[in-house]
Each structure stands twice: as structure tokens, then as C-alpha cells.
Amino acid sequence: MKPIKIMKYRKVLLVCGILSSLLYVGTDILAAMKWEAYSYTSQGISELMAIGAPTRPLLVALFTIYDVLIVAFAFGILVTDSPKRSLRFTGIVLIVYGILGQVGLVFFPMHVRGSVGTITDPMHAALTAVIVLLILLSVGFGANVNGKWFRFYSICTILILFLFGAWASMDGPRIAANLPTPWMGVKERINVYGYMLWVMVLAILALRMEAGKTT
């Protein structure tokens, strides 16, 4: 009975990976719809949770749940029986990613455009850079989980993250100067949604590996 209980516990944790990505994307879309003055195509996700944004309370609540789900998923990866160290490294990186994401969400948000910034703005930028590095590390470590096709898919994901992440970051000075940033929202969301999809695929693969152990 004990092994069966542990198995069910693992599966619940791994399902959290799928739920986390669905929640993140759904929250982003919902918040953008609720703020009439917000432009989904030309403004970033961080602006939805910025100090002074009407959507900040919603984002803090739902993204806190996201961070809990991603950390739970990471623990699910850590307690699997996979002999691959890279998978365990992925779990460790995701735990740090979830914790720092929550720290940034609560303590270091940016301010809405046009308002007077404080120390939280440069801290937000610095913490975002660290989180981006953790995202790249998680994909890099997780690339070897399930054969050549997933490795190829992970490499493509890293390339997308580099390309669109760097492209979107060029609009940083324009945000600070309260200037228009056409298509920044699209560039950033291709980057973020691409990572959310990768996490979902990783979670599905981990669940299949767990299912294979029971047959």
C-alpha cells in the first residue's frame, strides 16, 4: 500500500506542472481583458502586476498560486525514480525559480508607466534577469529527459527564449521613458508562453514515465 500512496502523491505533484502553465496563461489573458487601458500587444506582463496597476491584486493572488504549483511540480520531479541527474537539477532550478518569482511579485514590482519609480524598479529588472537565467538553465538541464526529439524541442525553445527575450528587452529604456513600445507584448508573450508550453510538455513526459513504472 505504501508504494501506491507514494505513486499517487508523485502524480499529483507532476500534474501541478500542467496546471501551473495553464493558470499563468489564463491569468495573463484575464487580467489584460479586465484592464481596459492595457494593450495586450504593446505592454508586458510585468505591467499587469505593477505598482499602481488596477490588476495587481488579481495578479498577486493568482501568480502566488502559480508559484506554489511550479514549486510543487519541482518537488514532484525530485521524488521521481529517474536515474538522470539532469532531471533532478531541473527540479532544483525550478524550486529556486518559483521562490524568486514570488519574492519579485510581492517585494520588487515595477511601477506603472509614467509614475515616479523607486528602488523596486531596478531590483525588479535585476531579479527578472536572474529568473530568465533560471528559466534557461531549467530547459537546458531538462533537455535530456526523453530522447532526441525532446532535446531538439528544448534547443528550439532556448533559441526562442534568447531571440524574443533579447528583442523584448530592447524596449526597457522606452518603458522607463514612458514611450510607446509597439509589439513588445507580443514579443514577450511568445517568449513566456513558449516556456509555459515547455513546462507542460515536461510534466506530461514525467507523468508518462511514472505511468510506465506501474505497468
MOBELSUL-V365551 format. One record per residue. N is the residue number from 0. PHI is phi in whole degrees, 0 to 359 (999 if undefined). PSI is psi in whole degrees, 0 to 359 (* if undefined). Layout:
BEGIN
N|PHI|PSI + N|PHI|PSI
END
This chain:
BEGIN
0|999|322 + 1|299|313 + 2|301|325 + 3|295|318 + 4|297|318 + 5|296|320 + 6|299|315 + 7|295|322 + 8|297|317 + 9|298|316 + 10|297|320 + 11|298|316 + 12|296|320 + 13|290|325 + 14|298|332 + 15|301|333 + 16|295|318 + 17|293|314 + 18|297|324 + 19|298|315 + 20|293|318 + 21|297|319 + 22|294|317 + 23|298|309 + 24|296|317 + 25|298|320 + 26|295|317 + 27|301|313 + 28|294|315 + 29|298|314 + 30|296|319 + 31|297|326 + 32|288|327 + 33|283|334 + 34|261|103 + 35|297|325 + 36|279|354 + 37|276|140 + 38|253|115 + 39|296|330 + 40|271|335 + 41|242|2 + 42|235|151 + 43|275|167 + 44|294|324 + 45|300|332 + 46|289|337 + 47|289|334 + 48|251|14 + 49|288|157 + 50|296|125 + 51|99|350 + 52|280|136 + 53|293|342 + 54|267|359 + 55|302|314 + 56|302|320 + 57|295|315 + 58|295|318 + 59|299|316 + 60|294|309 + 61|283|325 + 62|286|337 + 63|295|318 + 64|297|320 + 65|302|313 + 66|298|322 + 67|296|317 + 68|295|318 + 69|290|325 + 70|291|320 + 71|298|317 + 72|300|318 + 73|299|319 + 74|294|325 + 75|299|322 + 76|293|320 + 77|294|329 + 78|267|5 + 79|289|164 + 80|268|11 + 81|296|134 + 82|280|354 + 83|283|120 + 84|294|328 + 85|300|325 + 86|293|320 + 87|291|322 + 88|298|322 + 89|300|316 + 90|299|317 + 91|296|315 + 92|297|320 + 93|293|327 + 94|296|313 + 95|297|319 + 96|300|315 + 97|294|319 + 98|293|313 + 99|293|326 + 100|299|320 + 101|290|320 + 102|300|314 + 103|295|320 + 104|299|316 + 105|273|317 + 106|256|336 + 107|229|56 + 108|281|158 + 109|280|171 + 110|262|157 + 111|295|156 + 112|300|141 + 113|88|353 + 114|262|166 + 115|283|125 + 116|279|167 + 117|226|192 + 118|298|338 + 119|293|334 + 120|292|307 + 121|294|329 + 122|294|322 + 123|299|315 + 124|297|317 + 125|294|317 + 126|293|324 + 127|299|320 + 128|298|319 + 129|294|318 + 130|296|321 + 131|299|317 + 132|299|318 + 133|296|322 + 134|299|313 + 135|296|320 + 136|295|320 + 137|296|319 + 138|292|319 + 139|297|313 + 140|292|323 + 141|281|353 + 142|297|334 + 143|264|17 + 144|288|321 + 145|217|59 + 146|79|186 + 147|293|323 + 148|295|320 + 149|287|328 + 150|296|317 + 151|297|316 + 152|298|319 + 153|294|320 + 154|297|318 + 155|297|322 + 156|296|317 + 157|299|318 + 158|298|319 + 159|296|317 + 160|298|318 + 161|295|310 + 162|296|303 + 163|284|331 + 164|295|314 + 165|294|321 + 166|296|315 + 167|293|325 + 168|294|339 + 169|295|341 + 170|274|358 + 171|305|310 + 172|298|328 + 173|289|326 + 174|295|315 + 175|299|327 + 176|270|5 + 177|58|43 + 178|255|159 + 179|299|145 + 180|229|70 + 181|301|133 + 182|71|5 + 183|298|320 + 184|299|321 + 185|293|314 + 186|300|315 + 187|293|321 + 188|286|330 + 189|299|318 + 190|296|306 + 191|291|314 + 192|295|328 + 193|298|321 + 194|289|321 + 195|300|321 + 196|295|319 + 197|298|318 + 198|298|319 + 199|298|316 + 200|296|318 + 201|300|317 + 202|296|319 + 203|296|317 + 204|297|318 + 205|297|321 + 206|294|321 + 207|294|322 + 208|296|320 + 209|295|318 + 210|295|325 + 211|294|334 + 212|285|341 + 213|268|349 + 214|263|*
END
